[in-house]
Amino acid sequence: MTMKRNRVVLESRNRWWRIRVGLYHRKINRRKYYGVQSIITQYRQIILDVFKPLFNDLNNFFKAYRKESIGITYEMGVSDMLNMFLGEVKISTDALERINKLLIKSFKRGGKRVMNRQGNKIEVKYVDEKAISALLQKQPDYLKKWDKEIRLKVRDSVIDGLKQGKTFRDMQRDIMKQAQDITENRAMTIARSEVVKASAEGVEQGLLEAGVEWMIWMTARDNRVCPVCKELDGKRYRVKDTGKPRPVDSTHPNCRCVVVADL
């Protein structure tokens, strides 16, 4: 009888704790990236503006192809002609400055959004912006790498269209739509990932400034959580451990995970 009563009490306590953890987690999910969506939208628009010339270059390529009636049948010919018209994207100093300001803003917000596992905020007076300098320096490289990927995909699409015997109009329509879709989707992925990384850096610095020794990894705990993030959920790491996992960097783009103080 005593064993049965103890088991019932234990199950009741576990059920109570699961309910509390669920409430805490919903509270953290509401607060973790509050106000970040506007920063993501602005970052995405900057990227789309930077890549606008690509579509002008593509239009010029198709105009030249139609005007000259060049019978391009070899891959080398396609590559040479595309290289003539598709110059590298130019990332202006102004665009980079605007991106940096947005990331610093996300970083500072992250530093003010340090929470414990119950979802209660921990007061942090200051976070050092030097911690985000490495992330800021990587932005031009990310955009240049993405620019190269898009151009290779356009080249392959042109070659495939020629091999399949597509008409000029069909090929132009398909490739322009594909390039537009790739650009818009990739722009959102980059914007969301970089802003979340900046916010996560801010949280980490906030934990250090608050003197927190241990942190806990928390996923969004819904049906969209991937196996990689699910494996990390609930695990504890030392805040000062340089080898600890970080959202996006250690998981994947569009990561929604967050770390909280284990106090």
C-alpha positions in Angstrom: 0.0 0.0 0.0 2.8 2.4 0.9 4.7 1.6 -2.3 1.5 2.3 -4.3 0.9 5.6 -2.5 4.6 6.7 -3.1 4.2 5.9 -6.8 1.1 7.9 -7.1 2.7 10.8 -5.3 5.8 10.6 -7.6 3.6 10.5 -10.7 1.6 13.5 -9.5 4.8 15.5 -8.9 6.2 14.6 -12.3 2.9 15.6 -14.0 2.9 18.9 -12.1 6.5 19.5 -13.1 5.8 18.7 -16.8 2.9 21.2 -16.7 5.2 23.9 -15.1 8.0 23.2 -17.6 5.5 23.6 -20.4 4.3 26.9 -19.1 7.8 28.1 -18.6 8.7 27.1 -22.1 5.8 28.9 -23.7 6.8 32.0 -21.7 10.4 31.8 -23.0 9.2 31.2 -26.6 7.1 34.4 -26.4 10.0 36.5 -25.1 13.1 35.0 -26.8 12.9 36.8 -30.1 10.4 39.5 -29.4 10.8 42.4 -31.8 13.4 40.6 -34.0 11.0 40.0 -36.9 11.2 43.7 -37.9 15.0 43.5 -38.0 14.8 40.3 -40.1 12.5 42.0 -42.6 14.8 45.0 -42.9 17.9 42.8 -43.4 16.0 40.7 -46.1 15.1 43.9 -48.0 18.7 45.1 -48.0 19.8 41.8 -49.6 17.0 41.9 -52.2 18.1 45.5 -53.1 21.8 44.3 -53.4 20.8 41.5 -55.8 18.5 43.6 -58.0 21.3 44.1 -60.7 21.4 40.4 -61.1 18.0 40.4 -62.7 18.9 43.3 -65.0 22.0 41.3 -66.1 19.8 38.2 -66.8 17.4 40.3 -68.9 20.4 41.7 -70.9 21.7 38.2 -71.4 18.4 37.0 -72.9 18.0 40.1 -75.0 21.5 39.5 -76.5 20.7 35.8 -77.0 17.5 36.6 -78.9 18.9 39.6 -80.9 22.0 37.8 -82.1 20.3 34.4 -82.6 23.4 32.8 -81.4 23.1 29.0 -81.5 24.7 28.1 -78.2 25.0 24.4 -78.0 28.1 23.9 -75.9 28.5 24.4 -72.2 31.7 26.5 -72.7 29.8 28.8 -75.0 27.0 29.3 -72.4 29.6 29.9 -69.6 31.4 32.5 -71.7 28.3 34.3 -72.6 26.9 34.3 -69.0 30.2 35.5 -67.7 30.0 38.5 -70.1 26.6 39.6 -68.9 26.5 38.4 -65.3 29.0 40.5 -63.4 29.7 40.0 -59.7 27.2 41.6 -57.3 28.6 44.8 -55.8 27.9 45.2 -52.1 28.1 48.9 -51.3 29.5 50.3 -48.1 26.1 51.8 -47.3 24.4 48.4 -47.5 27.1 46.8 -45.2 26.7 49.6 -42.7 22.9 49.2 -42.6 23.3 45.4 -42.2 25.9 45.9 -39.3 23.5 48.3 -37.6 20.7 45.8 -37.7 22.9 43.0 -36.4 24.2 45.2 -33.5 20.6 46.1 -32.7 19.7 42.4 -32.5 22.8 41.7 -30.4 21.9 44.4 -27.9 18.3 43.1 -27.7 19.7 39.6 -27.1 21.8 41.0 -24.2 18.7 42.4 -22.6 16.7 39.2 -23.1 18.7 36.9 -20.8 16.3 34.6 -19.0 16.5 31.7 -16.5 14.7 28.4 -17.1 11.5 29.7 -15.6 11.4 32.5 -18.3 12.2 35.3 -15.8 14.5 38.0 -17.1 17.9 38.5 -15.6 19.1 42.1 -15.3 22.1 42.9 -17.5 23.3 46.5 -17.6 25.9 46.2 -20.4 27.1 43.9 -23.2 30.4 44.5 -25.0 29.8 45.0 -28.8 33.3 43.7 -29.6 31.9 40.2 -29.1 29.9 40.6 -32.4 32.8 42.0 -34.5 33.6 38.5 -36.0 30.0 38.1 -37.2 30.0 41.5 -38.8 33.2 40.8 -40.7 31.7 37.7 -42.2 28.7 39.4 -43.9 30.4 40.3 -47.2 31.8 36.8 -47.5 28.3 35.3 -47.0 26.7 37.5 -49.7 29.6 36.8 -52.2 29.3 33.1 -51.7 25.5 33.2 -52.2 26.0 35.3 -55.3 28.3 32.7 -56.8 25.8 29.9 -55.9 23.0 31.7 -57.7 25.1 32.3 -60.9 26.1 28.6 -61.0 22.4 27.6 -60.7 21.4 30.0 -63.5 24.2 28.7 -65.7 23.1 25.0 -65.1 19.5 26.0 -65.8 20.4 27.6 -69.1 22.4 24.6 -70.2 19.6 22.2 -69.2 17.1 24.3 -71.1 19.3 24.2 -74.3 19.8 20.4 -74.0 16.0 19.9 -73.6 15.3 22.0 -76.7 13.2 24.6 -74.8 12.0 27.7 -76.7 13.6 31.0 -75.9 10.5 32.3 -74.2 10.0 29.2 -72.0 13.7 29.2 -71.0 13.6 32.9 -70.1 10.4 32.6 -68.1 11.5 29.5 -66.2 15.0 30.8 -65.3 13.8 34.3 -64.3 11.2 32.7 -62.0 13.7 30.3 -60.6 16.2 33.1 -59.9 13.5 35.2 -58.3 12.4 32.3 -56.0 15.9 31.4 -55.1 16.7 35.0 -54.2 13.7 35.6 -52.1 13.8 32.4 -50.2 17.6 32.5 -49.6 17.3 36.2 -48.6 14.9 35.3 -45.8 17.0 32.3 -44.7 20.2 34.5 -44.5 18.4 37.3 -42.8 16.7 35.1 -40.2 19.9 33.1 -39.5 22.2 36.1 -39.1 19.8 38.0 -36.9 19.3 35.0 -34.7 23.1 34.5 -34.5 23.5 38.1 -33.4 20.8 37.8 -30.8 22.3 34.5 -29.5 25.7 36.2 -29.2 24.0 39.0 -27.2 22.4 36.4 -24.9 25.8 34.7 -24.3 27.5 38.0 -23.5 24.6 38.8 -21.2 25.1 35.5 -19.4 28.8 36.3 -18.9 28.1 39.8 -17.7 25.5 38.4 -15.2 28.1 36.0 -13.8 26.1 32.9 -14.9 28.1 29.7 -14.9 25.8 27.2 -16.6 23.3 27.5 -19.4 20.6 25.2 -20.8 19.7 24.6 -24.5 16.0 24.9 -25.2 14.3 24.1 -28.5 10.8 25.4 -29.6 9.5 21.9 -28.6 7.0 21.6 -31.4 6.6 19.2 -34.4 9.0 21.3 -36.5 12.0 20.6 -34.2 14.7 18.8 -36.2 16.7 15.7 -34.8 19.9 17.8 -34.3 18.2 20.4 -32.1 16.1 17.7 -30.3 19.3 16.0 -29.3 20.5 19.2 -27.6 17.3 20.1 -25.9 17.7 20.3 -22.1 21.4 19.8 -22.0 23.6 22.0 -19.8 26.8 23.7 -20.9 29.3 26.0 -19.2 28.9 29.6 -20.5 32.6 30.0 -20.7 33.2 26.8 -22.7 34.4 27.9 -26.1 33.4 24.5 -27.6 29.7 24.7 -26.6 27.0 24.5 -29.3 25.4 27.7 -30.6 22.1 28.3 -32.4 22.5 28.3 -36.2 26.3 27.8 -36.1 26.0 24.4 -34.5 22.6 23.4 -35.9 21.2 24.7 -39.2 19.8 27.9 -40.8 16.5 29.2 -39.5 17.2 27.6 -36.1 14.7 28.6 -33.4 16.6 27.4 -30.4 17.7 29.5 -27.4 19.9 29.2 -24.4 18.8 30.2 -20.9 20.6 30.5 -17.5 20.5 27.5 -15.3 20.2 29.1 -11.8 
